[in-house]
Amino acid sequence: MYLKFTSIIALVALISLAGCSTKTIHKSKDSSALNVSLESKLTADIRVDLKKKLKGSATESVLFGFFQLEGSNKYLDGVTFGSDESSLFSSIFGEGAAGKAKAAAAYNALKKAPGVDVIISPQYVLQEKSQFLGAYKKIRVVVTGYAGYIKRIKTKR
């Protein structure tokens, strides 16, 4: 009985210590060759300040992929630009913890820069650590980019 109990304890300890970590860098196009193509009935005049670098970070912890244990409750809407994770699943259920962490990091970057309207050429660095065979994941995202100021928005004729 004692041997069985210690074997179970050892197995649980081994599984809890087993984990992996990944680091991914999501970049938009090189800022010197940034070509954005949008079709809209509106046009915006945006001033980019290449001397003002924005930076924000956020952390999300999830259990079984969808129970949020740690994270923000404030997100920047529409942070899917340059995402490699587009799929039918993500369009229905959202982009998961990584998408939420990216949106929270972008929100935090803009919150620290009063008067800035948009992040130009955002670059996301994602660090993901998982434990318990992937059941628990902690995702940390740092976003950097340049300050963008919307001077005016007008309707095309």
JODA-V804873 format. One record per residue. RES is the residue in one small letter. PSI is psi as a letter, one per 20 degrees, with the letter a starting at -180 (NA if undefined). BURIAL is b if it has 16 or more other C-alpha atoms within 10 Angstrom, else e. Layout:
res	psi	burial
RES	PSI	BURIAL
RES	PSI	BURIAL
//
This chain:
res	psi	burial
m	g	e
y	g	e
l	h	e
k	g	e
f	g	e
t	h	e
s	g	e
i	g	e
i	g	e
a	g	e
l	g	e
v	g	e
a	g	e
l	g	e
i	h	e
s	h	e
l	h	e
a	p	e
g	r	b
c	r	e
s	p	e
t	q	e
k	p	e
t	p	e
i	o	e
h	o	e
k	q	b
s	a	b
k	q	e
d	p	e
s	h	e
s	i	e
a	l	e
l	o	e
n	o	e
v	p	e
s	o	e
l	q	e
e	o	e
s	r	e
k	i	e
l	q	e
t	q	e
a	q	e
d	o	e
i	p	b
r	p	e
v	p	b
d	n	e
l	i	e
k	i	e
k	o	e
k	p	e
l	q	b
k	p	b
g	q	b
s	r	b
a	q	b
t	p	b
e	p	b
s	p	b
v	q	b
l	p	b
f	k	e
g	i	e
f	i	e
f	o	e
q	p	b
l	h	e
e	q	e
g	r	b
s	r	b
n	j	e
k	p	e
y	q	b
l	p	e
d	q	e
g	k	e
v	m	b
t	j	e
f	p	e
g	j	e
s	p	e
d	i	e
e	j	e
s	p	e
s	r	e
l	g	e
f	g	e
s	h	e
s	h	e
i	g	e
f	j	e
g	r	e
e	j	b
g	a	e
a	h	b
a	g	b
g	h	b
k	h	b
a	h	b
k	g	b
a	h	b
a	h	b
a	g	b
a	g	b
y	g	b
n	h	b
a	g	b
l	h	b
k	h	e
k	i	e
a	n	e
p	p	e
g	i	e
v	p	b
d	h	b
v	q	b
i	p	b
i	p	b
s	l	b
p	q	b
q	p	b
y	p	b
v	o	b
l	p	b
q	p	b
e	p	b
k	p	b
s	q	b
q	r	b
f	l	b
l	k	e
g	i	e
a	h	e
y	p	b
k	p	b
k	p	b
i	p	b
r	p	b
v	p	b
v	p	b
v	p	b
t	q	b
g	a	b
y	q	b
a	p	b
g	p	b
y	p	b
i	o	e
k	g	e
r	q	e
i	p	e
k	r	e
t	p	e
k	q	e
r	NA	e
//
